[in-house]
Amino acid sequence: MTISLFHQPKFNLSERDYRRLPKFLRFAYLILETKGDGPSIRRLLQAVYHPMNYYVFHLDLEASDSEGVIREFGNVMVIGKADLVTYNGPTMISSKLHAVAILLKEAKDWVWFLNLSASDYPLMSHDV
């Protein structure tokens, strides 16, 4: 008797439904940055960046201007000097809602929303 630790969902997609799925799923990222996060944020952006995705950087009040992200890309938006984000506080929720509002206004074709910080790093690339 074998016990499976992972449940694999069975999707019953018809050929017509399968053809209606987007060819490329666009991700919308919220990346929170605070004081001292500059090098980690640049490393994270290099790891998750794809020209088809959207990125919103929330620079809180403690982030210095030298720690700002590169604004040269058309798919990177920056909320500069926004709120001081308190871990597990209401400002964490408000920063997420603010970012989602910007993304819904500026880029409507994303499918998944991901919230990241300087301590996060992907296990695999988006192209896998």
MDTraj code that builds the backbone (N, CA, C; nanometers):
import mdtraj as md
import numpy as np

residues = "MET THR ILE SER LEU PHE HIS GLN PRO LYS PHE ASN LEU SER GLU ARG ASP TYR ARG ARG LEU PRO LYS PHE LEU ARG PHE ALA TYR LEU ILE LEU GLU THR LYS GLY ASP GLY PRO SER ILE ARG ARG LEU LEU GLN ALA VAL TYR HIS PRO MET ASN TYR TYR VAL PHE HIS LEU ASP LEU GLU ALA SER ASP SER GLU GLY VAL ILE ARG GLU PHE GLY ASN VAL MET VAL ILE GLY LYS ALA ASP LEU VAL THR TYR ASN GLY PRO THR MET ILE SER SER LYS LEU HIS ALA VAL ALA ILE LEU LEU LYS GLU ALA LYS ASP TRP VAL TRP PHE LEU ASN LEU SER ALA SER ASP TYR PRO LEU MET SER HIS ASP VAL".split()
xyz = np.array([
    [0.0832, -0.1179, 0.0000],
    [0.0000, 0.0000, 0.0000],
    [0.0876, 0.1242, 0.0000],
    [0.0625, 0.2137, -0.0923],
    [0.1389, 0.3384, -0.1010],
    [0.0532, 0.4561, -0.0556],
    [0.1163, 0.5427, 0.0170],
    [0.0481, 0.6640, 0.0618],
    [0.1154, 0.7820, -0.0063],
    [0.0375, 0.8574, -0.0777],
    [0.0911, 0.9742, -0.1467],
    [0.0848, 1.0957, -0.0548],
    [0.1956, 1.1648, -0.0442],
    [0.1989, 1.2853, 0.0373],
    [0.1439, 1.4057, -0.0377],
    [0.1410, 1.3973, -0.1680],
    [0.0970, 1.5100, -0.2488],
    [-0.0305, 1.4739, -0.3225],
    [-0.1249, 1.5623, -0.3168],
    [-0.2500, 1.5431, -0.3898],
    [-0.2386, 1.6177, -0.5216],
    [-0.2570, 1.5490, -0.6288],
    [-0.2500, 1.6108, -0.7602],
    [-0.3920, 1.6325, -0.8115],
    [-0.4337, 1.7610, -0.8243],
    [-0.5699, 1.7863, -0.8695],
    [-0.5888, 1.7433, -1.0142],
    [-0.7073, 1.6982, -1.0441],
    [-0.7398, 1.6585, -1.1811],
    [-0.8279, 1.7661, -1.2414],
    [-0.7785, 1.8266, -1.3467],
    [-0.8538, 1.9306, -1.4148],
    [-0.9232, 1.8698, -1.5350],
    [-1.0477, 1.8966, -1.5475],
    [-1.1247, 1.8480, -1.6616],
    [-1.1456, 1.9618, -1.7606],
    [-1.0390, 2.0017, -1.8264],
    [-1.0476, 2.1089, -1.9247],
    [-1.0737, 2.0495, -2.0623],
    [-1.1701, 2.1055, -2.1274],
    [-1.1928, 2.0637, -2.2654],
    [-1.0877, 2.1313, -2.3534],
    [-1.0759, 2.0857, -2.4753],
    [-0.9807, 2.1462, -2.5696],
    [-1.0126, 2.2939, -2.5894],
    [-1.1401, 2.3269, -2.5961],
    [-1.1815, 2.4664, -2.6155],
    [-1.1422, 2.5510, -2.4943],
    [-1.1638, 2.4992, -2.3728],
    [-1.1254, 2.5713, -2.2515],
    [-0.9741, 2.5879, -2.2430],
    [-0.9017, 2.4854, -2.2798],
    [-0.7560, 2.4908, -2.2756],
    [-0.7030, 2.5983, -2.3698],
    [-0.7638, 2.6125, -2.4880],
    [-0.7188, 2.7137, -2.5841],
    [-0.7471, 2.8553, -2.5361],
    [-0.8430, 2.8713, -2.4463],
    [-0.8758, 3.0049, -2.3963],
    [-0.7826, 3.0510, -2.2845],
    [-0.7054, 2.9606, -2.2294],
    [-0.6101, 2.9995, -2.1260],
    [-0.5030, 3.0896, -2.1865],
    [-0.4532, 3.1877, -2.1095],
    [-0.3478, 3.2734, -2.1635],
    [-0.2215, 3.1933, -2.1920],
    [-0.1509, 3.2333, -2.2969],
    [-0.0264, 3.1646, -2.3341],
    [0.0828, 3.1900, -2.2295],
    [0.0777, 3.3082, -2.1699],
    [0.1787, 3.3460, -2.0717],
    [0.1066, 3.4083, -1.9525],
    [0.1276, 3.3546, -1.8347],
    [0.0658, 3.4098, -1.7149],
    [0.1525, 3.5226, -1.6616],
    [0.0964, 3.6418, -1.6565],
    [0.1699, 3.7577, -1.6046],
    [0.1553, 3.7649, -1.4529],
    [0.2662, 3.7908, -1.3885],
    [0.2685, 3.8064, -1.2441],
    [0.2788, 3.9543, -1.2097],
    [0.2178, 3.9921, -1.0997],
    [0.2309, 4.1268, -1.0452],
    [0.2975, 4.1132, -0.9089],
    [0.4104, 4.1779, -0.8933],
    [0.4880, 4.1674, -0.7701],
    [0.4780, 4.2962, -0.6896],
    [0.4599, 4.2825, -0.5598],
    [0.4806, 4.3916, -0.4661],
    [0.6066, 4.3563, -0.3897],
    [0.7047, 4.4451, -0.3942],
    [0.8306, 4.4211, -0.3240],
    [0.8491, 4.5339, -0.2234],
    [0.8521, 4.4979, -0.0952],
    [0.8658, 4.5957, 0.0123],
    [1.0131, 4.6190, 0.0414],
    [1.0498, 4.7473, 0.0517],
    [1.1892, 4.7819, 0.0792],
    [1.1950, 4.8786, 0.1963],
    [1.2912, 4.8551, 0.2848],
    [1.3137, 4.9436, 0.3980],
    [1.4640, 4.9697, 0.4111],
    [1.5037, 5.0354, 0.5172],
    [1.6435, 5.0729, 0.5387],
    [1.7352, 4.9511, 0.5357],
    [1.8411, 4.9587, 0.4556],
    [1.9405, 4.8519, 0.4491],
    [1.9097, 4.7397, 0.3525],
    [1.7969, 4.7475, 0.2826],
    [1.7560, 4.6389, 0.1925],
    [1.8092, 4.6525, 0.0499],
    [1.8776, 4.7602, 0.0181],
    [1.9193, 4.7874, -0.1194],
    [1.9843, 4.6706, -0.1925],
    [2.0953, 4.6140, -0.1415],
    [2.1611, 4.5036, -0.2124],
    [2.0726, 4.3795, -0.2272],
    [1.9975, 4.3464, -0.1228],
    [1.9095, 4.2286, -0.1301],
    [1.7969, 4.2493, -0.2303],
    [1.7449, 4.3712, -0.2372],
    [1.6363, 4.4013, -0.3303],
    [1.6857, 4.3920, -0.4741],
    [1.8048, 4.4433, -0.5009],
    [1.8609, 4.4337, -0.6368],
    [1.8813, 4.2872, -0.6756],
    [1.9289, 4.2076, -0.5824],
    [1.9484, 4.0636, -0.6070],
    [1.8143, 3.9956, -0.6341],
    [1.7131, 4.0291, -0.5567],
    [1.5798, 3.9723, -0.5749],
    [1.5213, 4.0121, -0.7100],
    [1.5345, 4.1398, -0.7464],
    [1.4810, 4.1853, -0.8751],
    [1.5496, 4.1143, -0.9910],
    [1.6800, 4.0953, -0.9828],
    [1.7506, 4.0229, -1.0887],
    [1.7002, 3.8796, -1.1000],
    [1.6611, 3.8202, -0.9890],
    [1.6154, 3.6807, -0.9897],
    [1.4735, 3.6660, -1.0427],
    [1.3857, 3.7613, -1.0136],
    [1.2446, 3.7456, -1.0520],
    [1.2058, 3.8274, -1.1744],
    [1.2957, 3.9107, -1.2249],
    [1.2564, 4.0021, -1.3327],
    [1.2257, 3.9276, -1.4627],
    [1.1163, 3.9665, -1.5229],
    [1.0789, 3.9220, -1.6568],
    [1.0067, 4.0395, -1.7215],
    [1.0366, 4.0707, -1.8467],
    [0.9765, 4.1893, -1.9094],
    [0.8247, 4.1829, -1.9243],
    [0.7649, 4.0651, -1.9111],
    [0.6198, 4.0528, -1.9251],
    [0.5460, 4.0706, -1.7920],
    [0.6186, 4.0770, -1.6811],
    [0.5569, 4.0913, -1.5494],
    [0.5541, 4.2372, -1.5070],
    [0.4873, 4.2635, -1.3948],
    [0.4780, 4.3988, -1.3399],
    [0.5332, 4.3986, -1.1983],
    [0.5964, 4.5097, -1.1617],
    [0.6615, 4.5202, -1.0318],
    [0.6256, 4.6536, -0.9679],
    [0.5805, 4.6484, -0.8435],
    [0.5576, 4.7688, -0.7646],
    [0.6506, 4.7601, -0.6446],
    [0.7345, 4.8616, -0.6297],
    [0.8250, 4.8694, -0.5158],
    [0.7686, 4.9696, -0.4172],
    [0.7535, 4.9270, -0.2947],
    [0.7066, 5.0138, -0.1872],
    [0.8278, 5.0493, -0.1024],
    [0.8736, 5.1734, -0.1139],
    [0.9869, 5.2203, -0.0345],
    [0.9305, 5.2889, 0.0889],
    [0.9492, 5.2306, 0.2057],
    [0.8912, 5.2919, 0.3251],
    [0.9732, 5.4127, 0.3687],
    [0.9291, 5.4781, 0.4743],
    [0.9916, 5.6034, 0.5178],
    [1.1371, 5.5870, 0.5591],
    [1.1775, 5.4676, 0.5985],
    [1.3159, 5.4465, 0.6415],
    [1.4104, 5.4157, 0.5256],
    [1.3581, 5.3862, 0.4073],
    [1.4438, 5.3561, 0.2918],
    [1.5081, 5.4851, 0.2426],
    [1.6389, 5.4820, 0.2200],
    [1.7073, 5.6015, 0.1710],
    [1.6984, 5.6065, 0.0193],
    [1.7212, 5.7253, -0.0355],
    [1.7141, 5.7419, -0.1810],
    [1.8163, 5.6558, -0.2532],
    [1.9321, 5.6344, -0.1912],
    [2.0351, 5.5522, -0.2554],
    [1.9920, 5.4067, -0.2655],
    [1.8924, 5.3676, -0.1866],
    [1.8449, 5.2299, -0.1897],
    [1.7278, 5.2113, -0.2858],
    [1.6925, 5.3143, -0.3583],
    [1.5822, 5.3045, -0.4530],
    [1.6149, 5.2070, -0.5645],
    [1.5119, 5.1573, -0.6283],
    [1.5299, 5.0597, -0.7355],
    [1.5470, 5.1298, -0.8689],
    [1.5885, 5.0545, -0.9687],
    [1.6056, 5.1084, -1.1031],
    [1.4688, 5.1367, -1.1616],
    [1.4467, 5.2595, -1.2078],
    [1.3166, 5.3000, -1.2607],
    [1.3157, 5.3029, -1.4128],
    [1.4157, 5.2472, -1.4769],
    [1.4278, 5.2543, -1.6224],
    [1.3295, 5.1633, -1.6948],
    [1.2799, 5.0634, -1.6288],
    [1.1933, 4.9660, -1.6936],
    [1.0497, 5.0147, -1.6931],
    [0.9789, 4.9902, -1.8026],
    [0.8408, 5.0332, -1.8131],
    [0.7465, 4.9549, -1.7248],
    [0.7888, 4.8385, -1.6818],
    [0.7016, 4.7538, -1.6003],
    [0.7355, 4.7600, -1.4510],
    [0.8162, 4.8581, -1.4107],
    [0.8511, 4.8766, -1.2700],
    [0.7931, 5.0096, -1.2228],
    [0.7097, 5.0040, -1.1201],
    [0.6515, 5.1241, -1.0611],
    [0.7021, 5.1359, -0.9180],
    [0.7236, 5.2586, -0.8729],
    [0.7805, 5.2809, -0.7404],
    [0.6871, 5.3700, -0.6592],
    [0.6547, 5.3245, -0.5389],
    [0.5838, 5.4070, -0.4411],
    [0.6918, 5.4563, -0.3464],
    [0.7382, 5.5770, -0.3669],
    [0.8491, 5.6292, -0.2889],
    [0.8034, 5.7013, -0.1639],
    [0.8755, 5.6822, -0.0572],
    [0.8496, 5.7474, 0.0710],
    [0.7030, 5.7376, 0.1104],
    [0.6505, 5.6190, 0.1048],
    [0.5088, 5.5979, 0.1346],
    [0.4863, 5.5946, 0.2851],
    [0.4633, 5.4812, 0.3400],
    [0.4349, 5.4667, 0.4829],
    [0.5491, 5.3930, 0.5506],
    [0.5601, 5.4144, 0.6800],
    [0.6488, 5.3308, 0.7596],
    [0.5720, 5.2022, 0.7861],
    [0.6209, 5.0922, 0.7326],
    [0.5485, 4.9654, 0.7427],
    [0.5881, 4.8953, 0.8719],
    [0.4887, 4.8645, 0.9535],
    [0.5086, 4.7924, 1.0783],
    [0.4782, 4.6458, 1.0540],
    [0.5730, 4.5599, 1.0881],
    [0.5548, 4.4166, 1.0667],
    [0.4308, 4.3681, 1.1406],
    [0.3447, 4.2940, 1.0700],
    [0.2179, 4.2416, 1.1223],
    [0.1222, 4.3501, 1.1705],
    [0.1413, 4.4715, 1.1224],
    [0.0519, 4.5802, 1.1605],
    [-0.0404, 4.6184, 1.0460],
    [-0.1287, 4.7134, 1.0687],
    [-0.2236, 4.7546, 0.9650],
    [-0.1562, 4.8180, 0.8437],
    [-0.0365, 4.8736, 0.8624],
    [0.0317, 4.9348, 0.7481],
    [0.0776, 4.8303, 0.6467],
    [0.0968, 4.7063, 0.6905],
    [0.1309, 4.6001, 0.5942],
    [0.0136, 4.5756, 0.5004],
    [-0.1060, 4.5734, 0.5548],
    [-0.2249, 4.5524, 0.4719],
    [-0.2481, 4.6730, 0.3821],
    [-0.2319, 4.7937, 0.4371],
    [-0.2560, 4.9131, 0.3555],
    [-0.1557, 4.9242, 0.2414],
    [-0.0308, 4.8820, 0.2630],
    [0.0677, 4.8868, 0.1540],
    [0.0316, 4.7879, 0.0436],
    [-0.0204, 4.6718, 0.0808],
    [-0.0645, 4.5738, -0.0199],
    [-0.1837, 4.6263, -0.0987],
    [-0.2815, 4.6828, -0.0294],
    [-0.3996, 4.7366, -0.0969],
    [-0.3630, 4.8529, -0.1890],
    [-0.2700, 4.9364, -0.1448],
    [-0.2231, 5.0474, -0.2280],
    [-0.1576, 4.9949, -0.3558],
    [-0.0740, 4.8944, -0.3425],
    [-0.0068, 4.8357, -0.4592],
    [-0.1064, 4.7705, -0.5541],
    [-0.2029, 4.6975, -0.5008],
    [-0.3037, 4.6329, -0.5858],
    [-0.3852, 4.7382, -0.6592],
    [-0.4190, 4.8481, -0.5922],
    [-0.4937, 4.9556, -0.6579],
    [-0.4142, 5.0145, -0.7739],
    [-0.2850, 5.0344, -0.7543],
    [-0.1994, 5.0861, -0.8624],
    [-0.1940, 4.9868, -0.9774],
    [-0.1757, 4.8601, -0.9455],
    [-0.1673, 4.7577, -1.0502],
    [-0.2983, 4.7436, -1.1268],
    [-0.4111, 4.7526, -1.0593],
    [-0.5401, 4.7428, -1.1278],
    [-0.5643, 4.8630, -1.2185],
    [-0.5068, 4.9763, -1.1822],
    [-0.5223, 5.0968, -1.2644],
    [-0.4253, 5.0979, -1.3825],
    [-0.3013, 5.0595, -1.3584],
    [-0.1954, 5.0726, -1.4590],
    [-0.1757, 4.9487, -1.5451],
    [-0.1996, 4.8310, -1.4914],
    [-0.1697, 4.7061, -1.5635],
    [-0.2766, 4.6036, -1.5299],
    [-0.3723, 4.5878, -1.6166],
    [-0.4881, 4.5046, -1.5840],
    [-0.4765, 4.3598, -1.6278],
    [-0.3718, 4.3226, -1.6966],
    [-0.3659, 4.1877, -1.7536],
    [-0.2808, 4.0892, -1.6738],
    [-0.2577, 4.1160, -1.5466],
    [-0.1840, 4.0210, -1.4635],
    [-0.2807, 3.9203, -1.4028],
    [-0.2268, 3.8025, -1.3702],
    [-0.3089, 3.6921, -1.3211],
    [-0.2819, 3.6629, -1.1729],
    [-0.1555, 3.6680, -1.1328],
    [-0.1173, 3.6345, -0.9960],
    [-0.0492, 3.7533, -0.9304],
    [-0.0761, 3.7739, -0.8004],
    [-0.0143, 3.8799, -0.7212],
    [0.0771, 3.8150, -0.6182],
    [0.2023, 3.8595, -0.6143],
    [0.2989, 3.8046, -0.5185],
    [0.3558, 3.9175, -0.4344],
    [0.3605, 3.8959, -0.3048],
    [0.4136, 3.9930, -0.2111],
    [0.5499, 3.9431, -0.1634],
    [0.6553, 4.0208, -0.1897],
    [0.7911, 3.9800, -0.1537],
    [0.8594, 4.0884, -0.0716],
    [0.9638, 4.0486, -0.0016],
    [1.0483, 4.1436, 0.0702],
    [1.1936, 4.1058, 0.0450],
    [1.2844, 4.1803, 0.1051],
    [1.4269, 4.1561, 0.0829],
    [1.4715, 4.0195, 0.1332],
    [1.3981, 3.9608, 0.2247],
    [1.4380, 3.8300, 0.2788],
    [1.3883, 3.7132, 0.1940],
    [1.3138, 3.7408, 0.0872],
    [1.2633, 3.6352, -0.0013],
    [1.3574, 3.6138, -0.1191],
    [1.3568, 3.4911, -0.1698],
    [1.4337, 3.4595, -0.2899],
    [1.3672, 3.3395, -0.3569],
    [1.3511, 3.3420, -0.4890],
    [1.2796, 3.2335, -0.5578],
    [1.3600, 3.1041, -0.5624],
    [1.2884, 2.9935, -0.5620],
    [1.3521, 2.8626, -0.5739],
    [1.3784, 2.8261, -0.7192],
    [1.2985, 2.8819, -0.8096],
    [1.3181, 2.8568, -0.9527],
    [1.2771, 2.9808, -1.0300],
    [1.3194, 2.9868, -1.1547],
    [1.2894, 3.1044, -1.2356],
    [1.1461, 3.0991, -1.2862],
    [1.0983, 3.2111, -1.3316],
    [0.9624, 3.2240, -1.3840],
    [0.9440, 3.1440, -1.5129],
    [1.0498, 3.1228, -1.5862],
    [1.0423, 3.0578, -1.7174],
    [1.0348, 2.9060, -1.7108],
    [1.0454, 2.8482, -1.5929],
    [1.0441, 2.7020, -1.5809],
    [0.9049, 2.6486, -1.6042],
])
top = md.Topology()
chain = top.add_chain()
for i, resn in enumerate(residues, 1):
    res = top.add_residue(resn, chain, resSeq=i)
    for name in ("N", "CA", "C"):
        top.add_atom(name, md.element.get_by_symbol(name[0]), res)
traj = md.Trajectory(xyz[None], top)
